[in-house]
């Protein structure tokens, strides 16, 4: 059972659940692939608070992930599947025939002892195999997709996510993202076969405020509880936001707005914008 739901023995246990991480087979990380991870607490180089709701959290070390997968035509054995505190998905430790070790995002269906590889040529499309979109059959689920050749994977790297390759025409391949966006990328961009593992991550219910603090998330004050000069929703007699659409302290709309900057060079490669839940339509 991947998700365990606690009994209501205390207030903190009520409605709480945990991920058992049944896919994890290796408990301790590889020391040569660890790096220190410093915290800012939401403060800039002057010590001023610039990002609210950040601070605390458990101490972590960063795991170096191989997003480029450019160690071509060299088989690698999966040593084990590990938990990564810096991301929602699990990671897999690979050992190549020359003895080098690399971490990759662990796809669904990849197990310890499997042999995978990456190449610029066509390979057998199995979970964890990486190759250019030119050699991947249409209709397959992919993850860790490059936006530009050689840049390293940028798209679809969170737990349970997958991109569907729908069409290839000339220099461009058409993919459908989990958000509903349809876009084109070069057929020379690399992608990894399969969907990202640990799909039960989204089913976990924290259950108490303390688990949020373990993740480095501090309490957040509601806008309607602030003064009128601190937030557009603040002030007034009683609890009222004065007809203002949901926004942040600077007045930027917080629901249904754009999350992508204007004027990017790849805008004309987006065939359909992502689906907006707020307005029930596609963003244009």
RANORBEL-V667402 format. One record per backbone hydrogen bond with DSSP energy under -1.0 kcal/mol. CO is the residue of the C=O (numbers start at 1). NH is the residue of the N-H. E is the energy in kcal/mol with one decimal. If there is no record, write none. Layout:
# RANORBEL-V667402
co={CO/CO}
nh={NH/NH}
e={E/E}
This chain:
# RANORBEL-V667402
co={2/4/7/10/13/16/18/21/30/31/33/35/40/42/42/44/48/62/65/67/70/75/76/77/78/80/81/81/82/84/90/91/92/93/94/95/96/100/102/103/104/106/107/111/114/116/117/118/124/126/129/130/131/132/133/137/140/141/142/143/145/145/148/155/156/158/161/163/164/165/167/169/171/172/173/174/174/175/176/177/179/181/182/182/183/185/186/187/189/190/191/192/193/195/197/198/200/201/205/209/210/212/213/214/216/223/226/227/227/231/241/246/248/252/264/266/267/269/272/274/276/281}
nh={20/18/9/14/16/6/4/24/33/34/64/62/43/50/51/47/44/35/67/153/72/97/116/95/113/93/25/26/91/87/106/82/104/79/102/77/99/96/94/66/92/197/110/114/78/76/130/73/126/129/193/119/191/135/136/140/165/194/163/192/154/155/151/145/144/161/196/142/176/139/174/172/187/169/185/166/167/183/164/180/275/177/271/272/175/173/189/134/133/146/131/143/128/108/160/201/203/204/17/213/214/217/216/58/55/226/235/230/231/234/244/254/251/248/267/269/270/184/182/283/280/276}
e={-3.5/-2.2/-2.1/-1.2/-1.8/-2.0/-2.6/-1.3/-1.4/-1.5/-2.4/-2.3/-1.3/-2.8/-2.1/-1.8/-2.1/-2.1/-1.2/-1.6/-1.7/-1.2/-2.4/-2.3/-2.7/-2.5/-2.0/-2.4/-2.2/-1.2/-2.3/-3.5/-2.1/-2.9/-2.0/-2.4/-2.0/-2.5/-3.5/-3.3/-2.9/-2.4/-1.5/-1.8/-2.7/-2.5/-1.3/-2.4/-1.5/-2.2/-2.5/-1.9/-1.9/-1.4/-1.0/-1.0/-2.0/-2.7/-2.9/-2.6/-3.1/-2.3/-2.1/-1.7/-2.2/-1.8/-2.6/-2.9/-2.2/-4.3/-3.2/-1.8/-1.9/-2.9/-2.3/-2.2/-1.3/-1.9/-1.8/-1.9/-2.1/-3.0/-2.0/-2.1/-2.6/-3.3/-1.5/-2.0/-2.4/-2.1/-1.8/-1.9/-1.9/-3.2/-1.1/-1.6/-1.6/-1.2/-2.4/-1.5/-1.7/-2.2/-1.4/-2.4/-1.6/-1.5/-2.1/-1.2/-1.3/-1.5/-1.5/-2.2/-1.6/-2.0/-1.7/-1.6/-1.8/-2.4/-2.0/-2.5/-1.3/-2.7}
